[in-house]
Amino acid sequence: MRLNSDLHVGTIGGLSTKIIASITCLVCASLPVTGTVIWYNRGRGSKKRRRR
């Protein structure tokens, strides 16, 4: 149980592991947002190209 908690919060390797875990979490949290933005812009961009 203790090892599971340490892996989850990134305390098993010290400060460097906490930094890596934080960056990984930020990347994973931004993926749905960036995917939605790309999908939305792709839909809008294809309509503009058809008019030309």
BELLINKA-V482607 format. One record per residue. N is the residue number from 1. PHI is phi in radians with two decimals (NA if undefined). Layout:
n=N phi=PHI
n=N phi=PHI
//
This chain:
n=1 phi=NA
n=2 phi=-1.18
n=3 phi=-1.13
n=4 phi=-1.07
n=5 phi=-1.14
n=6 phi=-1.11
n=7 phi=-1.18
n=8 phi=-1.18
n=9 phi=-1.69
n=10 phi=1.40
n=11 phi=-1.63
n=12 phi=-1.28
n=13 phi=-2.04
n=14 phi=1.62
n=15 phi=-1.16
n=16 phi=-1.10
n=17 phi=-1.22
n=18 phi=-1.11
n=19 phi=-1.15
n=20 phi=-1.10
n=21 phi=-1.14
n=22 phi=-1.15
n=23 phi=-1.13
n=24 phi=-1.09
n=25 phi=-1.14
n=26 phi=-1.12
n=27 phi=-1.12
n=28 phi=-1.14
n=29 phi=-1.28
n=30 phi=-1.48
n=31 phi=-1.05
n=32 phi=-1.12
n=33 phi=-1.19
n=34 phi=-1.17
n=35 phi=-1.12
n=36 phi=-1.15
n=37 phi=-1.12
n=38 phi=-1.11
n=39 phi=-1.10
n=40 phi=-1.15
n=41 phi=-1.20
n=42 phi=-1.16
n=43 phi=-1.17
n=44 phi=-1.26
n=45 phi=-1.20
n=46 phi=-1.24
n=47 phi=-1.21
n=48 phi=-1.19
n=49 phi=-1.22
n=50 phi=-1.22
n=51 phi=-1.25
n=52 phi=-1.35
//
